[in-house]
Amino acid sequence: MAQTEKKGGLLRKSSASKKPLKEKVVLMYDEIFTTEDPSKCNSRFWEELFLMKVNLEYLEGKLEALDGEELMKIKDNINCLFQHCIQALGEEHPIRVVNALQVPD
């Protein structure tokens, strides 16, 4: 039986014939790091994001890898992320609140 290994946002099967799978939260982070509005195709993007466990290692790595020019291209999405973190803090759903608190660490 193939074992699943979790590392850096990737879920991998130990079998060499399988492609690595990314966690859903990592896929959503990747959407934030594009120039498109991530909620354009999914109106519930932000609600879903804060229901998932934060992957700080992956998120910090993505932010640290950006240079100034790249950061300016996605600043609207980064600002939107922090705006939605603040909004989530006022919600009654405890999972959203905890996850929103962990993002800006």
Solvent accessible surface area in square Angstrom, and as a share of the most:
residue,aa,sasa,rsa
1,M,235,1.05
2,A,47,0.36
3,Q,141,0.63
4,T,86,0.50
5,E,92,0.41
6,K,126,0.53
7,K,125,0.53
8,G,31,0.30
9,G,1,0.01
10,L,45,0.22
11,L,59,0.29
12,R,87,0.32
13,K,86,0.36
14,S,85,0.55
15,S,43,0.28
16,A,111,0.86
17,S,101,0.65
18,K,117,0.50
19,K,170,0.72
20,P,76,0.48
21,L,106,0.53
22,K,80,0.34
23,E,27,0.12
24,K,116,0.49
25,V,6,0.04
26,V,0,0.00
27,L,88,0.44
28,M,6,0.03
29,Y,1,0.01
30,D,33,0.17
31,E,74,0.33
32,I,0,0.00
33,F,26,0.11
34,T,65,0.38
35,T,96,0.56
36,E,99,0.44
37,D,70,0.36
38,P,7,0.04
39,S,31,0.20
40,K,149,0.63
41,C,133,0.80
42,N,49,0.25
43,S,99,0.64
44,R,131,0.48
45,F,1,0.00
46,W,12,0.04
47,E,64,0.29
48,E,46,0.21
49,L,5,0.03
50,F,6,0.03
51,L,72,0.36
52,M,37,0.17
53,K,156,0.66
54,V,17,0.10
55,N,19,0.10
56,L,50,0.25
57,E,122,0.55
58,Y,38,0.15
59,L,3,0.01
60,E,72,0.32
61,G,37,0.36
62,K,62,0.26
63,L,62,0.31
64,E,143,0.64
65,A,80,0.62
66,L,42,0.21
67,D,79,0.41
68,G,52,0.50
69,E,120,0.54
70,E,75,0.33
71,L,72,0.36
72,M,120,0.54
73,K,125,0.53
74,I,8,0.04
75,K,89,0.38
76,D,104,0.54
77,N,10,0.05
78,I,18,0.09
79,N,89,0.46
80,C,33,0.20
81,L,1,0.01
82,F,73,0.30
83,Q,97,0.43
84,H,40,0.18
85,C,4,0.02
86,I,123,0.62
87,Q,98,0.43
88,A,2,0.02
89,L,73,0.36
90,G,70,0.67
91,E,67,0.30
92,E,173,0.78
93,H,71,0.32
94,P,93,0.59
95,I,91,0.46
96,R,34,0.13
97,V,36,0.20
98,V,77,0.44
99,N,10,0.05
100,A,1,0.01
101,L,100,0.50
102,Q,64,0.28
103,V,12,0.07
104,P,72,0.45
105,D,117,0.61
